Structure formats: structure tokens, C-alpha cells
């Protein structure tokens, strides 16, 4: 009805498929998908589409193993590292809604966002590196969860070499260790 038109209103799209999988299927898996160049840490890396597909598939499988389903919400509280992109794409791969919260936000601010989006899981880095120094994220996450009314079921922490976080047994998982034995998830168009 004019002026509100709809095109393909019953269609579904998977952003992870469009951003990653279709490039691998087209034979471009060895091409670079992500170039990371940190002026603060000096770290540089390149990630191919094939490696990115494997990383998002494994993290998507880990999220599913922790009960995250299509439509569930996930907070991503990470520094600007390639794993933040992997986290967003893994959520898209399984149909989870992700809310990106700037890594390093104060506990009160993070608690507000936890209560607003009621995530099942928080994906986070152990720390961020700013010009002023290293900012430990895990104490901020723990304080935010204590303040928040809503309590996420799990926190999956990407442990950065520069600062490892102490994990709370029963709630926190190590991003890398928890993926061992997880079957990668494929997506359909």
C-alpha cells in the first residue's frame, strides 16, 4: 500500500554467509578478509576468508553449545581486535542479536546495557590497550553483573597475552579453550 512498499518481506538473509561463506564458496578463501594494524600495540595480522569462516563457525558452535539460539541476545564487550569482528559474525551465523558495547565502559554503564538488552551471554576481551595503558575488562564485567538486575548465564572471555583475566568457575569460559571439541557450524544462504 502506498507509500509503504515491501520487497521480499518473507525473505531471510544471513550476514555471516554474505560477508564470509560466499567468498569461500566462490574459491576466494585464501584472499584477505581482515587486515589488523594496531598503532598502540604494534600488532599486525591478516585473516583470510577461510580462516575467518573457521573462526566464526567455531565460536558460533560454542555459543550454541551454551544455549544461545536464534533471537537470543549477546553483548560484545571487546577492544578493537579481529576477534570483535569474529564475535559479531558468529552471532549473525546463528541468528543471535548482538549489542556492541565499547570495551572499557564503566561498570555502571555496562550494567545499564546488560539490563536493557538482557543478554544470555557476554563475549569479552580480557583487556584493552589504550594510549594511557592496559585496561582490565574482567573486573568491570564482574562489577557490572553484580550491579545489574539481569544476570547473563555465561561470559566467554578472549584471553589476551598482555593481561589474562581470572575466570569465575561455572560462569566464565575461556574463548579458545572452550572451543576445543566444538563442531563448526555451517550456514545456509
Secondary structure, 3 states (H helix, E strand, C coil): CCCCCCCCCCCCCCHHHHHHHHHHHCCCCCCEEEEEECCCCCCEEEEEHHHHHHHHHHHHHHHHHCCCCCCCEEEEEECCCHHHHHHHHHHHHHCCEEEEEECCCCHHHHHHHHHHHCCCEEEEECEEEECCEEEECHHHHHHHHHHCCCCCCEEEEECECCECCCCCCCCEEECCHHHCCCCCCCCCC
